[in-house]
Amino acid sequence: MRRFKTLKRNQLGVDFKASLFNDNKSVFDLTNNTVLSCIFKRPGGTTITKTGVLDGAANLGKLIYTNEDPEASILDEVGSWYYKFDVTMTDNDFIPGDWIEFEVRE
């Protein structure tokens, strides 16, 4: 599991990024994606799902979600958080991402 960084509670403007790779370690081509989900796991164990977007060309396998809406800030609990991106393709193939840990403090 990778470690992200330390953030402040209710911080806005944070870019959560990830790249998806095939089993052979090459980038996963996301050209035929239908759903890009960014899933956050709070310190208490509950999850929040947000819609991610491509971060560049689809064939680069890069995803991003930016926490920027003050009324929808998800960083509302202090403690260890996790996030990952899951992708569903047009043929219903499901590509799960790896959890990335980060810390939220006061």
C-alpha positions as CSV (number, residue, x, y, z in Angstrom):
1,M,0.0,0.0,0.0
2,R,1.3,3.4,-0.9
3,R,1.3,6.4,1.5
4,F,-0.1,9.7,0.1
5,K,0.3,12.7,2.4
6,T,-1.1,14.5,5.5
7,L,-4.1,16.8,4.9
8,K,-6.2,19.1,7.1
9,R,-9.8,18.3,8.1
10,N,-12.2,19.8,5.5
11,Q,-9.3,20.8,3.2
12,L,-10.3,21.7,-0.3
13,G,-8.5,21.7,-3.6
14,V,-6.8,18.3,-3.1
15,D,-6.1,16.2,-6.2
16,F,-6.4,12.5,-5.5
17,K,-4.6,10.7,-8.4
18,A,-3.8,7.2,-9.4
19,S,-2.6,5.2,-12.4
20,L,-3.9,1.7,-13.2
21,F,-1.6,-1.0,-14.5
22,N,-2.1,-4.4,-16.1
23,D,-0.7,-7.5,-14.6
24,N,2.3,-7.1,-16.9
25,K,3.0,-3.6,-15.4
26,S,2.0,-1.7,-18.5
27,V,-0.6,1.1,-18.1
28,F,-4.2,0.1,-18.5
29,D,-5.9,1.7,-21.5
30,L,-9.1,3.2,-20.2
31,T,-10.5,4.2,-23.6
32,N,-13.6,2.1,-23.2
33,N,-14.5,3.0,-19.7
34,T,-18.1,3.5,-18.5
35,V,-17.6,4.2,-14.8
36,L,-14.7,5.8,-13.0
37,S,-15.2,5.6,-9.3
38,C,-13.0,7.2,-6.6
39,I,-13.7,5.4,-3.4
40,F,-12.7,6.8,0.0
41,K,-12.6,4.8,3.2
42,R,-13.1,6.9,6.4
43,P,-11.3,6.2,9.6
44,G,-14.5,4.7,11.0
45,G,-14.8,2.3,8.1
46,T,-17.6,3.8,6.1
47,T,-17.0,4.6,2.4
48,I,-17.8,7.4,0.1
49,T,-17.9,7.0,-3.7
50,K,-17.2,10.0,-6.0
51,T,-17.0,10.2,-9.7
52,G,-13.4,10.3,-11.0
53,V,-12.3,11.6,-14.4
54,L,-9.4,10.8,-16.7
55,D,-6.2,12.7,-16.1
56,G,-5.0,13.1,-19.7
57,A,-5.5,10.7,-22.6
58,A,-7.5,7.5,-21.8
59,N,-4.6,5.3,-23.0
60,L,-2.3,6.7,-20.2
61,G,-4.4,5.0,-17.5
62,K,-4.4,8.0,-15.2
63,L,-7.3,9.1,-13.0
64,I,-8.1,12.1,-10.8
65,Y,-10.7,13.3,-8.4
66,T,-10.5,16.8,-6.9
67,N,-12.1,17.6,-3.6
68,E,-13.1,21.2,-4.3
69,D,-16.8,21.7,-3.3
70,P,-17.0,23.3,0.2
71,E,-20.5,21.8,0.7
72,A,-19.3,18.4,-0.3
73,S,-15.9,18.2,1.4
74,I,-15.4,14.6,2.2
75,L,-12.4,15.1,4.6
76,D,-14.6,15.5,7.7
77,E,-13.0,12.9,10.0
78,V,-9.5,13.0,11.6
79,G,-7.5,9.8,11.3
80,S,-6.1,7.4,8.7
81,W,-8.1,7.4,5.4
82,Y,-7.7,5.4,2.2
83,Y,-8.7,6.0,-1.4
84,K,-8.7,4.0,-4.7
85,F,-10.1,4.2,-8.2
86,D,-12.2,1.3,-9.6
87,V,-13.1,1.3,-13.3
88,T,-15.9,-0.5,-15.2
89,M,-15.4,-0.9,-18.9
90,T,-18.0,-1.1,-21.7
91,D,-17.7,-4.9,-21.8
92,N,-18.4,-4.9,-18.0
93,D,-14.8,-5.8,-17.1
94,F,-14.1,-4.5,-13.6
95,I,-10.7,-3.1,-12.8
96,P,-10.1,-2.6,-9.1
97,G,-7.5,-0.2,-7.9
98,D,-5.1,-0.4,-5.0
99,W,-5.8,1.4,-1.7
100,I,-3.6,4.5,-1.1
101,E,-3.4,5.7,2.5
102,F,-3.4,9.3,3.7
103,E,-3.8,11.1,7.1
104,V,-6.3,13.8,8.0
105,R,-5.5,16.0,11.0
106,E,-7.1,19.1,12.6
